[in-house]
């Protein structure tokens, strides 16, 4: 029998007080061995997420981490704005 255990957490990085009607969204994702060692293209920076979504003025930043038994961690930076 296979055992699958994972955990997902999402934490706000920063926010602006104003809401944006037609917000754009960009993400940057990378995989990490033991949560520390980058294995894939692991540029999860805010600037990369903004560029991926075409966001010029950042309103919010969120950080998401999905951990599989602590061995494999997928980190994602999510940016919204204009």
N, C-alpha and C positions, 0 to 999 in steps of 0.2 A: 504494500500500500504506500502510495506517495504522500509525502507531507509537504504542504505548501503553506508557508507562513510569510506574510508581508505586513508592512506598516507604512501608512502614508501620512505625512504631516505637511501642512501649509501654514507659513508664517508671513505676516506682512513685513516688508522691508522698510517702506516709507510711503507716505501719502501726502497728497495736496488737499486742501480744504474744498476746492471747487470740483463740481461734477462736470463731466464732459459728455455732451449729447451723443455725438458720433465718434466714440473713442475707438482708436485703433489698438490692436493687441499684438504683441510680439513675444516669442518664446525662444529661449536658448537652453538646450538639454545636453547633458553629458553623463556617461557612466563611470562609476568609481569602484574599484576593488577595495573592500573593507572600508568604504566611505572616504578614503583618502587618496588612493593611487588612481590617477586618471587613466582609463583604458581606451575609451573612444575619444573622438574629438570633443574634449571636455571644456570648451570655452563657454561657461555659463554666466558670463559677465552681463551687467545691465546694459552696457553699450551694444553688445552683440544681440541681445534680445530686442532692444529698440530698433536696431538696424534691420533685423529679420522681419519686424512688423511695420517698418516705415514710420516709426514714431519719432517725431522731432522734438516734441515737448512732453516730457514724462510727467504723468499725474500720479500713478501708483506703481509700486514694485512689490511682488510677492515671490517668496521662495518656497518651492515644493520639493520634498524628498520622499522617495519611495524606497524602502529598505527591504531586501529579501534575505532574512536571517542574518543581517549585518554583514554579509559577505559581498553582496552586489547592491550598490546604491545608485539610483538614478536621480540626479538633481536637475531641477528646472527652475529657471528664473523667468517670471512672467511680468511683462511691462505693459501698461496701458497709458494712453495719452493721445495727443493730437499728432 
